[in-house]
């Protein structure tokens, strides 16, 4: 589908991974980890786990920014 420009098969993601992925996509492909926590109401630890999974799948990468990370879609 057109939605997955980067040939990411969203159907293989869990609901939570999908939610996080969609938020980053809506924000033009980059978002602060602290904003993800605000937007999802998931705990910091929970967001970190979801991001770990998405990073392992090669969907995003994190860069350190002061007290938080900035998340980029690959």
Secondary structure, 3 states (H helix, E strand, C coil): CCCCCCCCCHHHCCHHHHHHHHHHHHCCCEEEHHHHHHHHCCCHHHHHHHHHHHHHCCCEEEEEECCEEEEEEC
